[in-house]
Amino acid sequence: MADEQARSDNPELDSEKTRASLDRLYDIYRDIATTADKVMQTRCPYKDAESRCTAKFGCQNQFFTSDPTSLPACAGSDQIDYRDAWDT
Ligand code: SF4
């Protein structure tokens, strides 16, 4: 309550500009969430940007290399439903 009063008394705070800025920020996050929801319907959420698998469970699409310290490559296609390959 005291903070609210202090903010409304602050001559440097433009409430309309603040509201517009927050609305723009909300729009940006909404667009990001919408895109992420769409992409995750075909691209497995465990696949990183370099197509390596970060899952902590087995999956038929994991391709292990001779390097035991590296993450397995994901051999899955982004065109099919990846969830059928999970060992769950
Ligand atoms: S190997 Fe399986 S769990 Fe890992 S990223 Fe590919 S589809 Fe997802």
Boltz pocket constraint, residues with backbone or C-beta under 6 A from the ligand:
constraints:
  - pocket:
      binder: B
      contacts: [[A, 44], [A, 45], [A, 46], [A, 47], [A, 48], [A, 52], [A, 53], [A, 54], [A, 55], [A, 57], [A, 58], [A, 59], [A, 60], [A, 61], [A, 62], [A, 63], [A, 73], [A, 74], [A, 75], [A, 76], [A, 82], [A, 85]]
      max_distance: 6.0
